[in-house]
Amino acid sequence: MTTVTSAERALLPTDEPLALLSAAGEPVADPALPMPADEVLLDLHRKMVLGRRFDAQATALTKQGRLAVYPSSRGQEACEVGAVAALEERDWLFPTYRDSVALVTRGVDPVETLTLLQGGWHLGYDPYEHRVGPQCTPLATNTLHAVGVAHAARFKGEDSVALVLLGDGATSEGDTHEALNFAGVWQAPVIFLVQNNGYAISVPMSKQNAAPSLAHKGIGYGVPSVLVDGNDPAAVYAVVRDAVRAAREGGGPTLIEAKTYRIEAHTNADDANRYRDPSEVAYWLGRDPLDRIEAYLRSRGLLDDTRRDAVLAEAEAFASKVRDGMNAEVETDPADLFRHVYAEPTPALREQAAQLAEELR
């Protein structure tokens, strides 16, 4: 009979997701996970309200034809806002196509955030300004980018940490396994946050993974793993904060699985009714992350109707700014087709650019 050593046990996640707030917003005592400060929780609430309003506005813009596609993250705000709030300014974020709320929380201009989904540019913002990598559409390629940047930071004498966001479907891709393996071998300062929202488009978790949880996969790479309630913003923040601190101090990578749920369809082009029961959605609506933190803040006397109304008004003003920015007509330059393809344009590109310029004249 094989026994599990204490070192091996330290790599394994808990049997149940870590939590600080129950679904009803009641505090859950966990001596290993301290409750974030009141001002942090209020900031998380505010940013989640803004994030949800932004998400709803982006969905509406898609229906109006202003966006080509939009993958909603409604229901996953605790993951995106909680994780980003745990980063320092010098840290890096590597998002996916579903993480627009994370970008906005990080401070990226909302119109620049939506440029990719509008079909304007592959990248509508300067990645160095906010230390945010390009939104990754191919699954899991951002995991390797994050490990590379984190590993390089140590060579440069920096103490920055990389946080990479990925979905449950991305854990089935080879890039994720390669990234975890390199991160474990190099002890790179990188955090893998898997937002397990139940489905890889239409494929449920039961058809993706046979392990007790996705977090259990970390032991195969020598990477410590954590399983957390992804609809608990307080717990997500605390877990990611601990992982960031450990990575910055030389403790290496952490794999975090946040169990959450995708309330809307995969994108506006998807019909989720074809593969999931409405009762499942109703169950998760009862575990709404925004309702959860609001109930807790109210029970503590930290949030009242006046303060909540002020946050809602700020969110409406933010949505109005997004609408105005997305409705503004942008003057395009056909020569942009050839810019930024290569650092030094190839002879073929220069020839094509000259041909187009001549035809336009």
KASULQUI-V518150 format. One record per pair of residues at least 4 apart in sequence whose ideal C-beta (glycine too) atoms are under 8 Angstrom apart, sorted by the first residue. I is the first residue (numbers start at 0). J is the second residue. If there is no record, write none. Layout:
# KASULQUI-V518150
I/J, I/J
This chain:
# KASULQUI-V518150
3/7, 3/8, 3/11, 4/8, 5/9, 6/10, 7/11, 7/218, 9/223, 10/217, 10/218, 10/221, 10/222, 10/223, 10/224, 11/215, 11/218, 11/224, 12/212, 12/214, 12/215, 12/217, 12/224, 12/225, 12/226, 12/256, 13/17, 13/225, 13/226, 14/211, 15/226, 16/226, 16/227, 16/228, 16/229, 16/234, 16/258, 17/29, 17/31, 17/32, 17/225, 17/226, 17/227, 17/228, 17/234, 17/238, 18/27, 18/29, 18/227, 18/228, 18/231, 18/234, 19/26, 19/27, 19/29, 19/32, 19/34, 19/231, 19/233, 19/234, 19/237, 20/24, 20/25, 20/26, 20/27, 20/231, 20/232, 20/233, 20/234, 20/291, 20/292, 20/295, 21/25, 21/26, 21/27, 21/291, 22/230, 22/285, 22/286, 22/291, 23/291, 23/294, 24/290, 24/291, 24/292, 24/293, 24/294, 24/295, 24/297, 24/298, 25/294, 25/295, 25/298, 26/34, 26/295, 32/234, 32/237, 32/238, 32/241, 33/237, 34/40, 34/233, 34/237, 35/39, 35/40, 35/43, 35/233, 35/236, 35/237, 35/240, 36/40, 37/41, 37/299, 37/301, 38/42, 39/43, 39/84, 39/236, 40/44, 40/232, 40/233, 40/292, 40/295, 40/296, 40/301, 41/45, 41/296, 41/301, 41/302, 42/46, 42/84, 43/47, 43/80, 43/81, 43/84, 43/232, 43/233, 43/236, 43/292, 44/48, 44/232, 44/289, 44/292, 44/293, 44/296, 44/302, 44/310, 45/49, 45/310, 45/313, 46/50, 46/80, 46/84, 46/104, 47/51, 47/76, 47/77, 47/80, 47/232, 47/288, 47/289, 47/292, 48/52, 48/289, 48/310, 48/311, 48/313, 48/314, 49/53, 49/103, 49/104, 49/310, 49/313, 49/314, 49/317, 50/54, 50/72, 50/76, 50/79, 50/80, 50/100, 50/103, 50/104, 51/55, 51/73, 51/76, 51/100, 51/289, 51/314, 52/56, 52/314, 52/315, 52/317, 52/318, 53/57, 53/99, 53/100, 53/103, 53/109, 53/314, 53/317, 53/318, 53/321, 54/58, 54/71, 54/72, 54/73, 54/76, 54/99, 54/100, 55/59, 55/73, 55/318, 56/60, 56/318, 56/321, 56/322, 57/61, 57/66, 57/69, 57/71, 57/99, 57/113, 57/116, 57/321, 58/62, 58/69, 58/71, 58/263, 58/267, 59/63, 60/65, 60/66, 60/69, 60/113, 60/321, 60/322, 60/325, 61/65, 61/66, 61/67, 61/68, 61/69, 61/116, 61/267, 62/267, 65/117, 65/325, 65/326, 66/113, 66/116, 66/117, 66/325, 67/116, 67/117, 67/118, 68/116, 68/266, 68/267, 68/268, 69/99, 69/116, 69/266, 69/267, 70/96, 70/97, 70/265, 70/266, 71/97, 71/261, 71/262, 71/263, 71/264, 71/266, 72/76, 72/79, 72/97, 72/98, 72/99, 72/100, 72/261, 73/261, 73/262, 73/263, 74/196, 74/230, 74/259, 74/260, 74/261, 74/262, 74/263, 74/283, 74/287, 74/288, 75/79, 75/97, 75/100, 75/194, 75/196, 75/229, 75/259, 75/260, 75/261, 75/288, 76/80, 76/100, 76/232, 76/288, 76/289, 77/81, 77/229, 77/230, 77/231, 77/232, 77/235, 77/257, 77/259, 77/288, 77/291, 77/292, 78/82, 78/164, 78/192, 78/194, 78/229, 78/235, 78/257, 78/259, 79/83, 79/98, 79/100, 79/101, 79/104, 79/164, 79/194, 80/84, 80/100, 80/101, 80/104, 80/232, 81/85, 81/232, 81/233, 81/234, 81/235, 81/236, 81/239, 82/86, 82/101, 82/162, 82/164, 82/192, 82/235, 82/236, 82/239, 82/257, 83/92, 83/101, 83/104, 83/105, 83/162, 84/104, 84/236, 85/236, 85/239, 85/240, 85/243, 86/90, 86/92, 86/105, 86/160, 86/162, 86/239, 86/243, 87/159, 87/160, 87/243, 88/130, 89/130, 89/157, 89/158, 89/159, 90/130, 90/159, 90/160, 90/161, 90/162, 90/243, 91/130, 91/131, 91/132, 91/145, 91/148, 91/149, 91/159, 91/160, 91/161, 91/162, 92/101, 92/102, 92/105, 92/129, 92/130, 92/131, 92/132, 92/161, 92/162, 92/164, 93/131, 93/132, 93/135, 93/141, 93/142, 93/144, 93/145, 93/148, 93/161, 93/162, 93/163, 93/164, 94/98, 94/99, 94/101, 94/102, 94/131, 94/132, 94/134, 94/135, 94/141, 94/164, 95/134, 95/135, 95/136, 95/138, 95/141, 95/164, 95/165, 95/166, 95/169, 96/115, 96/116, 96/134, 96/135, 96/136, 97/166, 97/194, 98/102, 98/134, 98/164, 99/103, 99/112, 99/113, 99/116, 99/134, 100/104, 101/105, 101/164, 102/107, 102/112, 102/124, 102/131, 102/134, 103/107, 103/109, 103/112, 105/129, 105/131, 106/129, 107/111, 107/112, 107/124, 107/129, 107/131, 108/112, 108/124, 108/324, 109/113, 109/317, 109/320, 109/321, 109/324, 110/114, 110/123, 110/321, 110/324, 110/325, 111/123, 111/124, 112/123, 112/124, 112/134, 113/117, 113/123, 113/321, 113/325, 114/119, 114/120, 114/122, 114/123, 114/124, 115/119, 115/120, 115/121, 115/122, 115/123, 115/133, 115/134, 115/136, 117/123, 117/325, 119/123, 119/329, 121/133, 122/126, 122/133, 122/134, 124/128, 124/129, 124/131, 125/129, 126/130, 126/131, 126/132, 126/133, 130/159, 132/141, 132/144, 132/145, 132/148, 133/141, 135/139, 135/140, 135/141, 135/144, 138/165, 138/166, 138/168, 138/169, 138/172, 138/174, 139/143, 139/165, 139/169, 139/170, 139/172, 139/173, 139/174, 139/175, 139/178, 140/144, 140/174, 141/145, 141/163, 141/164, 141/165, 142/146, 142/163, 142/165, 142/169, 142/174, 142/175, 142/177, 142/178, 142/179, 142/191, 143/147, 143/174, 143/177, 143/178, 143/181, 144/148, 144/163, 145/149, 145/161, 145/162, 145/163, 145/178, 145/189, 145/191, 146/150, 146/161, 146/163, 146/178, 146/181, 146/182, 146/185, 146/187, 146/189, 146/252, 147/151, 148/152, 148/161, 149/153, 149/159, 149/160, 149/161, 149/182, 149/187, 149/188, 149/189, 149/246, 150/154, 150/181, 150/185, 150/187, 151/155, 152/157, 152/158, 152/159, 152/161, 152/188, 153/157, 153/187, 153/188, 158/188, 158/247, 159/188, 159/247, 160/188, 160/189, 160/190, 160/243, 160/246, 160/247, 161/187, 161/188, 161/189, 161/190, 162/189, 162/190, 162/192, 162/239, 162/243, 163/178, 163/189, 163/190, 163/191, 163/192, 164/192, 164/194, 165/169, 165/170, 165/175, 165/191, 165/192, 165/193, 165/194, 166/170, 166/193, 166/194, 166/195, 166/196, 166/199, 167/193, 167/194, 167/195, 167/196, 167/197, 167/198, 167/199, 167/204, 167/207, 167/208, 167/213, 168/172, 168/198, 168/199, 168/200, 168/202, 168/207, 169/174, 169/175, 169/193, 170/175, 170/193, 170/207, 170/208, 170/213, 170/216, 171/175, 171/199, 171/207, 171/208, 172/176, 173/177, 174/178, 175/179, 175/191, 176/180, 176/220, 177/181, 178/182, 178/191, 179/183, 179/191, 179/216, 179/217, 179/220, 179/222, 179/252, 179/254, 180/184, 180/220, 181/185, 181/187, 182/186, 182/187, 182/189, 182/191, 182/220, 182/222, 182/251, 182/252, 183/220, 183/221, 183/222, 183/251, 183/252, 184/221, 186/249, 186/250, 186/251, 186/252, 187/251, 187/252, 188/246, 188/247, 188/249, 188/251, 188/252, 189/246, 189/252, 190/239, 190/242, 190/243, 190/246, 190/252, 190/253, 190/255, 191/222, 191/252, 191/253, 191/254, 191/255, 192/239, 192/255, 192/257, 193/213, 193/214, 193/254, 193/255, 193/256, 193/257, 194/229, 194/257, 194/259, 195/204, 195/213, 195/229, 195/256, 195/257, 195/258, 195/259, 196/229, 196/259, 196/260, 196/261, 197/203, 197/204, 197/260, 197/261, 198/202, 198/203, 198/204, 198/261, 198/265, 198/274, 198/275, 199/207, 200/265, 200/269, 201/265, 201/269, 201/271, 201/273, 201/274, 202/206, 202/207, 203/207, 203/274, 203/275, 204/208, 208/213, 210/215, 210/216, 211/215, 212/226, 212/256, 213/256, 214/224, 214/225, 214/226, 214/254, 214/255, 214/256, 215/224, 216/220, 216/224, 216/254, 217/222, 217/223, 217/224, 217/253, 217/254, 218/222, 218/224, 220/254, 222/251, 222/252, 222/253, 222/254, 223/251, 223/252, 223/253, 223/254, 224/253, 224/254, 224/255, 224/256, 225/238, 225/242, 225/253, 225/254, 225/255, 225/256, 226/255, 226/256, 226/258, 227/231, 227/234, 227/235, 227/238, 227/255, 227/256, 227/257, 227/258, 228/234, 228/235, 228/257, 228/258, 229/235, 229/257, 229/258, 229/259, 229/288, 230/258, 230/259, 230/260, 230/283, 230/286, 230/287, 230/288, 230/291, 231/235, 231/288, 231/291, 232/236, 232/288, 232/291, 232/292, 233/237, 233/292, 233/295, 234/238, 235/239, 235/257, 236/240, 237/241, 238/242, 238/255, 239/243, 239/255, 240/244, 241/245, 242/246, 242/253, 242/255, 243/247, 244/248, 245/250, 245/251, 245/253, 246/250, 246/251, 246/252, 246/253, 259/288, 260/280, 260/283, 260/286, 261/265, 262/280, 262/283, 262/284, 263/271, 264/269, 264/270, 264/271, 265/269, 265/271, 271/275, 271/280, 272/277, 275/279, 275/280, 276/280, 277/281, 278/282, 279/283, 280/284, 281/285, 282/286, 283/287, 286/291, 287/291, 288/292, 289/293, 290/294, 291/295, 292/296, 293/297, 293/302, 293/307, 294/298, 295/299, 296/301, 296/302, 297/301, 297/302, 297/303, 302/306, 302/307, 303/307, 304/308, 305/309, 306/310, 307/311, 308/312, 309/313, 310/314, 311/315, 312/316, 313/317, 314/318, 315/319, 316/320, 317/321, 318/322, 319/323, 320/324, 321/325, 322/326, 323/327, 331/335, 333/355, 333/359, 334/338, 334/352, 334/355, 334/356, 335/339, 336/352, 336/355, 337/344, 337/348, 337/349, 337/351, 337/352, 337/355, 340/344, 340/348, 341/345, 341/348, 344/348, 344/349, 344/352, 345/349, 346/350, 347/351, 348/352, 349/353, 350/354, 351/355, 352/356, 353/357, 354/358, 355/359, 356/360
